Amino acid sequence: MKIVKTILFSLFGLVMINGGLSKLLHYMPPPKDLPEALTRDNAAFAEIAWLMPLLAFAELLAGVLILIPRTRALGALVIFPVMVGILLTHITVAPEGLLIALVLWAILLWMIIDNRHKYLPLINQ
């Protein structure tokens, strides 16, 4: 089970690194058949000049932290708000990507549960 966990967590980290690099370097063009509402949302995000670089930095940082087992718990906390946005986007605007978002959420929740002993000191005072 440890091998499966390591592989899934590493793939999750690599997906986040890829997403962050794609936002910065624009090497993956968006699909041509995006829903109109999603295209409008993306255009609105692009109007805020600092938003996409911030998301890209958070995804890159979290991806690298998740790849390192010692810092995986911190990486999970860094990526959590980004994943909330991804899930809400796929629930409300682009449901065709919901399955992938749910799989990523399952891996993230497994990561958080697996590292819960590292979070307990933050809330036990």
C-alpha positions, 0 to 999 in steps of 0.5 A, spaced: 500 500 500 505 504 501 508 504 494 501 505 491 500 511 496 507 514 494 506 513 486 499 517 487 502 522 491 507 523 486 503 523 480 498 528 484 505 533 485 507 532 478 500 534 476 500 540 480 507 542 477 504 541 470 498 546 471 503 551 475 508 551 469 502 551 464 499 557 467 506 561 467 509 558 460 503 557 456 505 551 453 498 547 453 493 551 449 486 551 452 481 546 448 477 549 443 471 546 445 471 550 452 464 552 455 462 559 454 461 560 461 468 557 462 471 562 457 468 568 460 471 566 467 478 565 464 477 572 461 475 575 467 481 571 471 486 574 466 483 581 467 486 581 474 494 581 472 497 578 479 491 572 479 494 567 474 501 568 476 499 567 484 495 560 482 501 558 478 506 559 484 501 556 489 501 550 484 508 549 483 510 550 490 505 545 493 507 540 487 514 540 489 512 540 497 508 534 495 514 530 492 518 531 498 515 526 503 517 530 509 514 536 506 508 533 503 503 535 509 505 543 508 504 542 500 497 539 502 495 545 506 498 550 500 494 546 495 487 546 498 484 552 497 486 552 489 483 545 489 477 548 492 476 553 486 478 547 481 472 543 484 467 549 484 469 550 477 467 543 475 461 543 479 458 549 477 461 551 470 465 545 467 462 538 469 465 534 464 472 535 468 468 533 474 471 526 475 478 528 474 477 533 479 474 528 484 479 523 483 484 529 485 480 531 491 480 523 493 488 523 493 488 530 496 484 528 502 488 521 503 494 525 503 491 530 509 488 524 512 495 520 512 498 526 515 493 528 520 498 527 526 502 533 523 496 537 523 494 536 530 499 540 534 496 546 530 489 545 533 490 542 540 492 548 544 
